[in-house]
Amino acid sequence: MFSCNLVTGLQRSLNGRTAGVLKSTYFINRTASSLRGGNRRIVLKSNVSSHGKEFPLGKAFLAGASVVGMGGLCFYGMGLSKDLGAIDEIGLWPDYVRHRIQNTYMYFGSGIAITAASAYQCLKSPTIMRLTTKNSTMAMIAAMALMMGSGIVTQMIPYENTLAKHAAWITHAGIVGGVLAPICLIGGQLVMTAAMYTAGVVGSLSLLAVCAPSDKFLNMGGPLAMGLGVVFLSNIGAMFFPASRLGAGLYSISIYGGLVLFGLFLLYDTQKVMYRAKMHPTYGVRQFDPINSSLGIYMDTINIFIRIVSILAGSNRKR
């Protein structure tokens, strides 16, 4: 029962974040479509109108969230909290807990590497790029179905079934890489800059989650689910109100609000990784699954990267 509930909850959460990836790459893929003809100018063909007031507000919101995050990191990192942080408990953890967490982050890093390699290989295939840069509704639905389907299959296969589990995981990471491949057409330097920013954001937030009390962010599940719904609906709404103030506002919520939201998700999922590693029984149920445990922080990182790319591309467009 524990394993079934865990997988069901993870599926619902990851499906929402998978949909977020698809909707967030929609406008970037439209840019990639225009670049296939040889025009290398960055023209972010989104529904962003000339109404620019929404974007300073979004940037101000993002800056405020960054200040709060840095303040939290200093507060917990300097030991000013009365409660012990997770980092203070590491020395008390049994070896199997540390081993579980190490394996989880090994799969997380490997998943990111597989996704990057897949995106690079897909970029060299004209057939795959033609499919991934299509703006049709059917292409979007097919991509969403592949990502969600491969993610669900990966989660449902027991870790004991080593070959099938790893094959499904590699396939899922490869599909995500294929969906993200058109981003590379925007410009290698911009993508590398976004990757470095993403690494900094993910590293800082992970450190904050480790320094904070071990259950500090575990109570955010409900508000985060509601926030995910708001960002998802903003993504959809932005597609139906192009070149309008409303569309620009929805796009700003999707990008800037989404960046903050998935940063909070990363805090939540990081502490969830530690919680699962400590609480998963050692006997009598399925073996601890580090692949399933890594999928949350993996999807958070992908969503953060997509939004940073969008912000950087938009900044270049305005120059």
Order of alpha helices (4+ residues) and beta strands (2+ residues): alpha-alpha-alpha-alpha-alpha-alpha-alpha-alpha-alpha-alpha-alpha-alpha
